[in-house]
């Protein structure tokens, strides 16, 4: 693979997984955006810092919202499964918060 292709592949990965990467990085990923970290790069990375949620993650977060609206036993079971993901993953945190809200509705 050429250096350009490798860089573009890394940039695409960063864009898709930005929120999880920033949550784990020191100072919230500032080093990456400022060009100090090993994954630094130009162009396209600033949009990640501006809160652009990748489409795949946005769909998953919307699905959690729909499960909350439905609030049926099956929906609650699926939300509970989602809470078992990586603790620093946004989807896991949102599912846990939704479960807590639904718990209060009993």
N, CA, C and O atoms as a printed pandas DataFrame, in Angstrom:
     atom_number atom_name residue_name chain_id  residue_number  x_coord  y_coord  z_coord
0              1         N          UNK        A               1    0.847   -1.172    0.000
1              2        CA          UNK        A               1    0.000    0.000    0.000
2              3         C          UNK        A               1    0.897    1.241    0.000
3              4         O          UNK        A               1    1.902    1.294    0.709
4              5         N          UNK        A               2    0.523    2.219   -0.792
5              6        CA          UNK        A               2    1.321    3.439   -0.883
6              7         C          UNK        A               2    1.142    4.287    0.379
7              8         O          UNK        A               2    0.135    4.154    1.074
8              9         N          UNK        A               3    2.105    5.150    0.677
9             10        CA          UNK        A               3    1.963    6.016    1.848
10            11         C          UNK        A               3    0.684    6.861    1.792
11            12         O          UNK        A               3    0.026    7.064    2.813
12            13         N          UNK        A               4    0.335    7.351    0.595
13            14        CA          UNK        A               4   -0.881    8.152    0.456
14            15         C          UNK        A               4   -2.109    7.320    0.811
15            16         O          UNK        A               4   -2.980    7.789    1.544
16            17         N          UNK        A               5   -2.191    6.089    0.301
17            18        CA          UNK        A               5   -3.334    5.218    0.571
18            19         C          UNK        A               5   -3.418    4.880    2.057
19            20         O          UNK        A               5   -4.506    4.833    2.632
20            21         N          UNK        A               6   -2.264    4.645    2.668
21            22        CA          UNK        A               6   -2.233    4.353    4.104
22            23         C          UNK        A               6   -2.733    5.544    4.900
23            24         O          UNK        A               6   -3.518    5.383    5.835
24            25         N          UNK        A               7   -2.289    6.732    4.539
25            26        CA          UNK        A               7   -2.717    7.954    5.235
26            27         C          UNK        A               7   -4.222    8.175    5.074
27            28         O          UNK        A               7   -4.905    8.535    6.033
28            29         N          UNK        A               8   -4.734    7.961    3.867
29            30        CA          UNK        A               8   -6.169    8.141    3.632
30            31         C          UNK        A               8   -6.992    7.105    4.389
31            32         O          UNK        A               8   -8.073    7.412    4.892
32            33         N          UNK        A               9   -6.486    5.892    4.468
33            34        CA          UNK        A               9   -7.175    4.853    5.221
34            35         C          UNK        A               9   -7.204    5.216    6.708
35            36         O          UNK        A               9   -8.225    5.040    7.372
36            37         N          UNK        A              10   -6.093    5.720    7.225
37            38        CA          UNK        A              10   -6.038    6.148    8.630
38            39         C          UNK        A              10   -6.973    7.322    8.879
39            40         O          UNK        A              10   -7.657    7.366    9.902
40            41         N          UNK        A              11   -7.007    8.264    7.960
41            42        CA          UNK        A              11   -7.901    9.421    8.110
42            43         C          UNK        A              11   -9.368    8.975    8.117
43            44         O          UNK        A              11  -10.164    9.481    8.908
44            45         N          UNK        A              12   -9.724    8.042    7.251
45            46        CA          UNK        A              12  -11.100    7.534    7.208
46            47         C          UNK        A              12  -11.454    6.837    8.523
47            48         O          UNK        A              12  -12.564    6.985    9.033
48            49         N          UNK        A              13  -10.504    6.080    9.061
49            50        CA          UNK        A              13  -10.734    5.408   10.348
50            51         C          UNK        A              13  -10.934    6.432   11.455
51            52         O          UNK        A              13  -11.841    6.295   12.276
52            53         N          UNK        A              14  -10.095    7.450   11.479
53            54        CA          UNK        A              14  -10.230    8.505   12.487
54            55         C          UNK        A              14  -11.590    9.184   12.406
55            56         O          UNK        A              14  -12.233    9.425   13.428
56            57         N          UNK        A              15  -12.024    9.490   11.197
57            58        CA          UNK        A              15  -13.318   10.159   11.027
58            59         C          UNK        A              15  -14.459    9.291   11.542
59            60         O          UNK        A              15  -15.393    9.786   12.173
60            61         N          UNK        A              16  -14.375    8.002   11.270
61            62        CA          UNK        A              16  -15.451    7.101   11.674
62            63         C          UNK        A              16  -15.480    6.874   13.184
63            64         O          UNK        A              16  -16.553    6.744   13.774
64            65         N          UNK        A              17  -14.306    6.826   13.806
65            66        CA          UNK        A              17  -14.218    6.482   15.229
66            67         C          UNK        A              17  -13.761    7.649   16.096
67            68         O          UNK        A              17  -13.257    7.439   17.199
68            69         N          UNK        A              18  -13.932    8.872   15.610
69            70        CA          UNK        A              18  -13.365   10.038   16.284
70            71         C          UNK        A              18  -13.791   10.166   17.738
71            72         O          UNK        A              18  -12.944   10.408   18.598
72            73         N          UNK        A              19  -15.057   10.014   18.036
73            74        CA          UNK        A              19  -15.519   10.254   19.405
74            75         C          UNK        A              19  -14.883    9.291   20.401
75            76         O          UNK        A              19  -14.498    9.700   21.497
76            77         N          UNK        A              20  -14.772    8.036   20.037
77            78        CA          UNK        A              20  -14.139    7.061   20.928
78            79         C          UNK        A              20  -12.647    7.341   21.076
79            80         O          UNK        A              20  -12.089    7.198   22.164
80            81         N          UNK        A              21  -12.006    7.739   19.987
81            82        CA          UNK        A              21  -10.571    8.045   20.032
82            83         C          UNK        A              21  -10.320    9.271   20.906
83            84         O          UNK        A              21   -9.409    9.269   21.735
84            85         N          UNK        A              22  -11.118   10.304   20.724
85            86        CA          UNK        A              22  -10.943   11.534   21.497
86            87         C          UNK        A              22  -11.193   11.288   22.976
87            88         O          UNK        A              22  -10.535   11.893   23.822
88            89         N          UNK        A              23  -12.135   10.407   23.300
89            90        CA          UNK        A              23  -12.429   10.110   24.700
90            91         C          UNK        A              23  -11.242    9.435   25.387
91            92         O          UNK        A              23  -11.032    9.615   26.586
92            93         N          UNK        A              24  -10.474    8.665   24.633
93            94        CA          UNK        A              24   -9.331    7.948   25.207
94            95         C          UNK        A              24   -8.040    8.753   25.165
95            96         O          UNK        A              24   -7.110    8.484   25.926
96            97         N          UNK        A              25   -7.983    9.735   24.280
97            98        CA          UNK        A              25   -6.743   10.495   24.091
98            99         C          UNK        A              25   -6.558   11.515   25.206
99           100         O          UNK        A              25   -7.538   12.053   25.722
100          101         N          UNK        A              26   -5.305   11.786   25.582
101          102        CA          UNK        A              26   -5.064   12.840   26.558
102          103         C          UNK        A              26   -5.582   14.170   26.015
103          104         O          UNK        A              26   -5.437   14.448   24.825
104          105         N          UNK        A              27   -6.154   14.951   26.831
105          106        CA          UNK        A              27   -6.684   16.273   26.484
106          107         C          UNK        A              27   -7.709   16.200   25.353
107          108         O          UNK        A              27   -7.807   17.117   24.538
108          109         N          UNK        A              28   -8.473   15.103   25.309
109          110        CA          UNK        A              28   -9.581   14.996   24.374
110          111         C          UNK        A              28   -9.210   14.984   22.906
111          112         O          UNK        A              28  -10.035   15.363   22.075
112          113         N          UNK        A              29   -8.021   14.570   22.552
113          114        CA          UNK        A              29   -7.633   14.480   21.155
114          115         C          UNK        A              29   -7.024   15.740   20.590
115          116         O          UNK        A              29   -6.822   15.836   19.380
116          117         N          UNK        A              30   -6.723   16.724   21.448
117          118        CA          UNK        A              30   -6.134   17.978   20.972
118          119         C          UNK        A              30   -4.823   17.748   20.234
119          120         O          UNK        A              30   -4.535   18.436   19.255
120          121         N          UNK        A              31   -4.021   16.783   20.694
121          122        CA          UNK        A              31   -2.729   16.546   20.066
122          123         C          UNK        A              31   -2.893   16.117   18.614
123          124         O          UNK        A              31   -2.100   16.489   17.749
124          125         N          UNK        A              32   -3.930   15.335   18.360
125          126        CA          UNK        A              32   -4.182   14.873   17.000
126          127         C          UNK        A              32   -4.549   16.056   16.113
127          128         O          UNK        A              32   -4.011   16.218   15.018
128          129         N          UNK        A              33   -5.471   16.879   16.599
129          130        CA          UNK        A              33   -5.938   18.005   15.797
130          131         C          UNK        A              33   -4.860   19.065   15.590
131          132         O          UNK        A              33   -4.814   19.719   14.548
132          133         N          UNK        A              34   -3.992   19.229   16.591
133          134        CA          UNK        A              34   -2.953   20.246   16.499
134          135         C          UNK        A              34   -1.699   19.738   15.801
135          136         O          UNK        A              34   -0.733   20.484   15.641
136          137         N          UNK        A              35   -1.705   18.477   15.387
137          138        CA          UNK        A              35   -0.578   17.945   14.645
138          139         C          UNK        A              35    0.563   17.477   15.514
139          140         O          UNK        A              35    1.694   17.371   15.039
140          141         N          UNK        A              36    0.295   17.194   16.778
141          142        CA          UNK        A              36    1.371   16.768   17.679
142          143         C          UNK        A              36    1.381   15.269   17.927
143          144         O          UNK        A              36    2.406   14.723   18.335
144          145         N          UNK        A              37    0.277   14.598   17.693
145          146        CA          UNK        A              37    0.193   13.172   17.980
146          147         C          UNK        A              37    0.610   12.335   16.786
147          148         O          UNK        A              37    0.821   12.859   15.692
148          149         N          UNK        A              38    0.726   11.035   16.998
149          150        CA          UNK        A              38    1.141   10.159   15.916
150          151         C          UNK        A              38    0.110   10.062   14.802
151          152         O          UNK        A              38    0.452    9.693   13.679
152          153         N          UNK        A              39   -1.142   10.386   15.090
153          154        CA          UNK        A              39   -2.188   10.268   14.072
154          155         C          UNK        A              39   -2.567   11.622   13.486
155          156         O          UNK        A              39   -3.639   11.770   12.898
156          157         N          UNK        A              40   -1.696   12.605   13.643
157          158        CA          UNK        A              40   -2.048   13.944   13.171
158          159         C          UNK        A              40   -2.102   13.986   11.650
159          160         O          UNK        A              40   -1.474   13.180   10.963
160          161         N          UNK        A              41   -2.843   14.918   11.158
161          162        CA          UNK        A              41   -2.966   15.082    9.722
162          163         C          UNK        A              41   -3.642   16.401    9.427
163          164         O          UNK        A              41   -4.125   17.074   10.337
164          165         N          UNK        A              42   -3.678   16.769    8.173
165          166        CA          UNK        A              42   -4.300   18.040    7.807
166          167         C          UNK        A              42   -5.638   17.799    7.150
167          168         O          UNK        A              42   -5.890   16.723    6.607
168          169         N          UNK        A              43   -6.487   18.791    7.200
169          170        CA          UNK        A              43   -7.751   18.775    6.480
170          171         C          UNK        A              43   -8.672   17.645    6.866
171          172         O          UNK        A              43   -8.237   16.496    6.940
172          173         N          UNK        A              44   -9.923   17.937    7.112
173          174        CA          UNK        A              44  -10.904   16.910    7.418
174          175         C          UNK        A              44  -10.995   16.552    8.883
175          176         O          UNK        A              44  -12.050   16.119    9.346
176          177         N          UNK        A              45   -9.905   16.722    9.630
177          178        CA          UNK        A              45   -9.942   16.358   11.042
178          179         C          UNK        A              45  -10.631   17.424   11.886
179          180         O          UNK        A              45  -11.195   17.100   12.931
180          181         N          UNK        A              46  -10.602   18.661   11.472
181          182        CA          UNK        A              46  -11.251   19.732   12.236
182          183         C          UNK        A              46  -12.757   19.496   12.359
183          184         O          UNK        A              46  -13.352   19.813   13.389
184          185         N          UNK        A              47  -13.369   18.946   11.321
185          186        CA          UNK        A              47  -14.805   18.716   11.388
186          187         C          UNK        A              47  -15.162   17.749   12.506
187          188         O          UNK        A              47  -16.256   17.823   13.064
188          189         N          UNK        A              48  -14.250   16.846   12.835
189          190        CA          UNK        A              48  -14.503   15.919   13.926
190          191         C          UNK        A              48  -14.556   16.652   15.252
191          192         O          UNK        A              48  -15.375   16.325   16.110
192          193         N          UNK        A              49  -13.699   17.631   15.428
193          194        CA          UNK        A              49  -13.672   18.398   16.670
194          195         C          UNK        A              49  -14.895   19.292   16.795
195          196         O          UNK        A              49  -15.250   19.708   17.899
196          197         N          UNK        A              50  -15.539   19.590   15.681
197          198        CA          UNK        A              50  -16.707   20.452   15.699
198          199         C          UNK        A              50  -17.988   19.686   15.963
199          200         O          UNK        A              50  -19.076   20.240   15.802
200          201         N          UNK        A              51  -17.891   18.444   16.358
201          202        CA          UNK        A              51  -19.059   17.680   16.752
202          203         C          UNK        A              51  -19.803   16.978   15.640
203          204         O          UNK        A              51  -20.964   16.615   15.825
204          205         N          UNK        A              52  -19.187   16.774   14.498
205          206        CA          UNK        A              52  -19.840   16.046   13.420
206          207         C          UNK        A              52  -19.837   14.570   13.787
207          208         O          UNK        A              52  -18.780   13.957   13.932
208          209         N          UNK        A              53  -21.027   14.008   13.935
209          210        CA          UNK        A              53  -21.153   12.598   14.312
210          211         C          UNK        A              53  -21.187   11.763   13.034
211          212         O          UNK        A              53  -21.992   12.031   12.141
212          213         N          UNK        A              54  -20.321   10.759   12.939
213          214        CA          UNK        A              54  -20.316    9.898   11.754
214          215         C          UNK        A              54  -21.683    9.241   11.556
215          216         O          UNK        A              54  -22.354    8.913   12.535
216          217         N          UNK        A              55  -22.102    9.047   10.307
217          218        CA          UNK        A              55  -23.434    8.495   10.031
218          219         C          UNK        A              55  -23.737    7.181   10.746
219          220         O          UNK        A              55  -24.842    6.995   11.256
220          221         N          UNK        A              56  -22.776    6.280   10.789
221          222        CA          UNK        A              56  -23.015    4.989   11.439
222          223         C          UNK        A              56  -23.330    5.176   12.924
223          224         O          UNK        A              56  -24.238    4.538   13.457
224          225         N          UNK        A              57  -22.581    6.046   13.581
225          226        CA          UNK        A              57  -22.814    6.288   15.004
226          227         C          UNK        A              57  -24.129    7.024   15.228
227          228         O          UNK        A              57  -24.846    6.744   16.189
228          229         N          UNK        A              58  -24.445    7.957   14.351
229          230        CA          UNK        A              58  -25.694    8.695   14.470
230          231         C          UNK        A              58  -26.896    7.752   14.347
231          232         O          UNK        A              58  -27.869    7.885   15.090
232          233         N          UNK        A              59  -26.828    6.811   13.419
233          234        CA          UNK        A              59  -27.916    5.832   13.283
234          235         C          UNK        A              59  -28.074    5.021   14.563
235          236         O          UNK        A              59  -29.196    4.781   15.008
236          237         N          UNK        A              60  -26.973    4.602   15.151
237          238        CA          UNK        A              60  -27.037    3.811   16.387
238          239         C          UNK        A              60  -27.630    4.629   17.535
239          240         O          UNK        A              60  -28.429    4.115   18.318
240          241         N          UNK        A              61  -27.240    5.900   17.634
241          242        CA          UNK        A              61  -27.778    6.749   18.690
242          243         C          UNK        A              61  -29.271    6.998   18.493
243          244         O          UNK        A              61  -30.027    7.054   19.463
244          245         N          UNK        A              62  -29.684    7.144   17.265
245          246        CA          UNK        A              62  -31.116    7.311   16.979
246          247         C          UNK        A              62  -31.884    6.035   17.313
247          248         O          UNK        A              62  -33.023    6.094   17.777
248          249         N          UNK        A              63  -31.262    4.891   17.077
249          250        CA          UNK        A              63  -31.913    3.625   17.417
250          251         C          UNK        A              63  -32.134    3.527   18.930
251          252         O          UNK        A              63  -33.170    3.036   19.377
252          253         N          UNK        A              64  -31.172    3.990   19.705
253          254        CA          UNK        A              64  -31.332    4.006   21.167
254          255         C          UNK        A              64  -32.515    4.893   21.541
255          256         O          UNK        A              64  -33.302    4.549   22.423
256          257         N          UNK        A              65  -32.635    6.018   20.877
257          258        CA          UNK        A              65  -33.746    6.930   21.145
258          259         C          UNK        A              65  -35.089    6.259   20.831
259          260         O          UNK        A              65  -36.044    6.390   21.596
260          261         N          UNK        A              66  -35.159    5.549   19.716
261          262        CA          UNK        A              66  -36.392    4.848   19.353
262          263         C          UNK        A              66  -36.704    3.765   20.384
263          264         O          UNK        A              66  -37.858    3.597   20.776
264          265         N          UNK        A              67  -35.685    3.034   20.822
265          266        CA          UNK        A              67  -35.909    2.001   21.838
266          267         C          UNK        A              67  -36.468    2.619   23.122
267          268         O          UNK        A              67  -37.295    2.008   23.799
268          269         N          UNK        A              68  -36.022    3.813   23.451
269          270        CA          UNK        A              68  -36.550    4.496   24.636
270          271         C          UNK        A              68  -38.026    4.843   24.432
271          272         O          UNK        A              68  -38.834    4.674   25.344
272          273         N          UNK        A              69  -38.374    5.320   23.251
273          274        CA          UNK        A              69  -39.770    5.663   22.970
274          275         C          UNK        A              69  -40.663    4.424   23.063
275          276         O          UNK        A              69  -41.756    4.474   23.627
276          277         N          UNK        A              70  -40.183    3.317   22.504
277          278        CA          UNK        A              70  -40.969    2.090   22.500
278          279         C          UNK        A              70  -41.151    1.588   23.934
279          280         O          UNK        A              70  -42.266    1.277   24.352
280          281         N          UNK        A              71  -40.069    1.513   24.667
281          282        CA          UNK        A              71  -40.039    1.145   26.089
282          283         C          UNK        A              71  -40.686   -0.203   26.405
283          284         O          UNK        A              71  -40.987   -0.476   27.567
284          285         N          UNK        A              72  -40.903   -1.043   25.405
285          286        CA          UNK        A              72  -41.443   -2.383   25.644
286          287         C          UNK        A              72  -40.355   -3.257   26.273
287          288         O          UNK        A              72  -39.183   -2.882   26.303
288          289         N          UNK        A              73  -40.753   -4.402   26.765
289          290        CA          UNK        A              73  -39.804   -5.306   27.427
290          291         C          UNK        A              73  -38.642   -5.673   26.510
291          292         O          UNK        A              73  -37.495   -5.715   26.954
292          293         N          UNK        A              74  -38.928   -5.943   25.221
293          294        CA          UNK        A              74  -37.872   -6.300   24.269
294          295         C          UNK        A              74  -36.920   -5.126   24.045
295          296         O          UNK        A              74  -35.708   -5.311   23.929
296          297         N          UNK        A              75  -37.477   -3.925   23.985
297          298        CA          UNK        A              75  -36.644   -2.737   23.789
298          299         C          UNK        A              75  -35.727   -2.538   24.987
299          300         O          UNK        A              75  -34.544   -2.235   24.829
300          301         N          UNK        A              76  -36.271   -2.706   26.172
301          302        CA          UNK        A              76  -35.458   -2.565   27.394
302          303         C          UNK        A              76  -34.359   -3.625   27.450
303          304         O          UNK        A              76  -33.247   -3.348   27.899
304          305         N          UNK        A              77  -34.671   -4.829   26.996
305          306        CA          UNK        A              77  -33.665   -5.902   26.983
306          307         C          UNK        A              77  -32.528   -5.554   26.025
307          308         O          UNK        A              77  -31.359   -5.781   26.335
308          309         N          UNK        A              78  -32.870   -5.009   24.871
309          310        CA          UNK        A              78  -31.838   -4.624   23.887
310          311         C          UNK        A              78  -30.977   -3.486   24.442
311          312         O          UNK        A              78  -29.757   -3.490   24.276
312          313         N          UNK        A              79  -31.611   -2.520   25.097
313          314        CA          UNK        A              79  -30.850   -1.418   25.706
314          315         C          UNK        A              79  -29.886   -1.949   26.763
315          316         O          UNK        A              79  -28.743   -1.502   26.856
316          317         N          UNK        A              80  -30.358   -2.902   27.551
317          318        CA          UNK        A              80  -29.500   -3.492   28.574
318          319         C          UNK        A              80  -28.293   -4.179   27.957
319          320         O          UNK        A              80  -27.197   -4.115   28.513
320          321         N          UNK        A              81  -28.477   -4.840   26.805
321          322        CA          UNK        A              81  -27.354   -5.460   26.085
322          323         C          UNK        A              81  -26.343   -4.397   25.652
323          324         O          UNK        A              81  -25.133   -4.602   25.748
324          325         N          UNK        A              82  -26.857   -3.256   25.174
325          326        CA          UNK        A              82  -25.975   -2.185   24.701
326          327         C          UNK        A              82  -25.151   -1.568   25.826
327          328         O          UNK        A              82  -24.084   -1.011   25.569
328          329         N          UNK        A              83  -25.621   -1.656   27.054
329          330        CA          UNK        A              83  -24.865   -1.094   28.182
330          331         C          UNK        A              83  -23.618   -1.909   28.505
331          332         O          UNK        A              83  -22.781   -1.467   29.292
332          333         N          UNK        A              84  -23.481   -3.084   27.915
333          334        CA          UNK        A              84  -22.347   -3.957   28.195
334          335         C          UNK        A              84  -21.168   -3.704   27.252
335          336         O          UNK        A              84  -20.188   -4.449   27.269
336          337         N          UNK        A              85  -21.261   -2.660   26.434
337          338        CA          UNK        A              85  -20.172   -2.325   25.525
338          339         C          UNK        A              85  -19.011   -1.672   26.253
339          340         O          UNK        A              85  -18.975   -1.648   27.483
340          341         N          UNK        A              86  -18.075   -1.149   25.502
341          342        CA          UNK        A              86  -16.907   -0.468   26.084
342          343         C          UNK        A              86  -17.388    0.722   26.911
343          344         O          UNK        A              86  -18.202    1.512   26.432
344          345         N          UNK        A              87  -16.900    0.864   28.143
345          346        CA          UNK        A              87  -17.388    1.916   29.041
346          347         C          UNK        A              87  -17.228    3.338   28.500
347          348         O          UNK        A              87  -18.033    4.212   28.820
348          349         N          UNK        A              88  -16.207    3.576   27.693
349          350        CA          UNK        A              88  -15.984    4.937   27.181
350          351         C          UNK        A              88  -16.647    5.170   25.825
351          352         O          UNK        A              88  -16.488    6.240   25.238
352          353         N          UNK        A              89  -17.390    4.182   25.322
353          354        CA          UNK        A              89  -18.078    4.315   24.048
354          355         C          UNK        A              89  -19.356    5.127   24.237
355          356         O          UNK        A              89  -20.102    4.908   25.190
356          357         N          UNK        A              90  -19.597    6.047   23.342
357          358        CA          UNK        A              90  -20.769    6.915   23.463
358          359         C          UNK        A              90  -22.070    6.127   23.432
359          360         O          UNK        A              90  -22.998    6.443   24.176
360          361         N          UNK        A              91  -22.151    5.114   22.592
361          362        CA          UNK        A              91  -23.360    4.303   22.501
362          363         C          UNK        A              91  -23.632    3.600   23.827
363          364         O          UNK        A              91  -24.781    3.536   24.264
364          365         N          UNK        A              92  -22.612    3.083   24.460
365          366        CA          UNK        A              92  -22.758    2.424   25.754
366          367         C          UNK        A              92  -23.282    3.405   26.792
367          368         O          UNK        A              92  -24.201    3.094   27.551
368          369         N          UNK        A              93  -22.684    4.602   26.817
369          370        CA          UNK        A              93  -23.111    5.619   27.791
370          371         C          UNK        A              93  -24.552    6.055   27.548
371          372         O          UNK        A              93  -25.320    6.222   28.495
372          373         N          UNK        A              94  -24.918    6.239   26.285
373          374        CA          UNK        A              94  -26.291    6.659   25.964
374          375         C          UNK        A              94  -27.293    5.565   26.335
375          376         O          UNK        A              94  -28.368    5.858   26.859
376          377         N          UNK        A              95  -26.946    4.316   26.065
377          378        CA          UNK        A              95  -27.839    3.212   26.423
378          379         C          UNK        A              95  -28.011    3.129   27.939
379          380         O          UNK        A              95  -29.115    2.893   28.429
380          381         N          UNK        A              96  -26.922    3.324   28.679
381          382        CA          UNK        A              96  -27.010    3.294   30.146
382          383         C          UNK        A              96  -27.875    4.436   30.667
383          384         O          UNK        A              96  -28.692    4.234   31.566
384          385         N          UNK        A              97  -27.703    5.621   30.116
385          386        CA          UNK        A              97  -28.512    6.766   30.536
386          387         C          UNK        A              97  -29.986    6.519   30.221
387          388         O          UNK        A              97  -30.861    6.872   31.011
388          389         N          UNK        A              98  -30.256    5.917   29.072
389          390        CA          UNK        A              98  -31.635    5.599   28.690
390          391         C          UNK        A              98  -32.229    4.574   29.647
391          392         O          UNK        A              98  -33.380    4.708   30.064
392          393         N          UNK        A              99  -31.455    3.556   29.997
393          394        CA          UNK        A              99  -31.935    2.556   30.960
394          395         C          UNK        A              99  -32.269    3.216   32.293
395          396         O          UNK        A              99  -33.279    2.884   32.914
396          397         N          UNK        A             100  -31.433    4.139   32.730
397          398        CA          UNK        A             100  -31.689    4.842   33.989
398          399         C          UNK        A             100  -32.986    5.656   33.914
399          400         O          UNK        A             100  -33.769    5.676   34.863
400          401         N          UNK        A             101  -33.202    6.325   32.778
401          402        CA          UNK        A             101  -34.445    7.092   32.620
402          403         C          UNK        A             101  -35.660    6.168   32.626
403          404         O          UNK        A             101  -36.673    6.465   33.259
404          405         N          UNK        A             102  -35.547    5.039   31.913
405          406        CA          UNK        A             102  -36.660    4.106   31.866
406          407         C          UNK        A             102  -36.931    3.476   33.224
407          408         O          UNK        A             102  -38.078    3.172   33.553
408          409         N          UNK        A             103  -35.895    3.283   34.002
409          410        CA          UNK        A             103  -36.036    2.731   35.356
410          411         C          UNK        A             103  -36.894    3.662   36.214
411          412         O          UNK        A             103  -37.683    3.208   37.042
412          413         N          UNK        A             104  -36.728    4.955   36.005
413          414        CA          UNK        A             104  -37.500    5.928   36.754
414          415         C          UNK        A             104  -38.965    5.998   36.342
415          416         O          UNK        A             104  -39.779    6.571   37.067
416          417         N          UNK        A             105  -39.314    5.434   35.203
417          418        CA          UNK        A             105  -40.693    5.469   34.708
418          419         C          UNK        A             105  -41.559    4.327   35.219
419          420         O          UNK        A             105  -42.767    4.313   34.981
420          421         N          UNK        A             106  -40.963    3.379   35.910
421          422        CA          UNK        A             106  -41.733    2.211   36.346
422          423         C          UNK        A             106  -42.863    2.573   37.259
423          424         O          UNK        A             106  -43.600    1.695   37.708
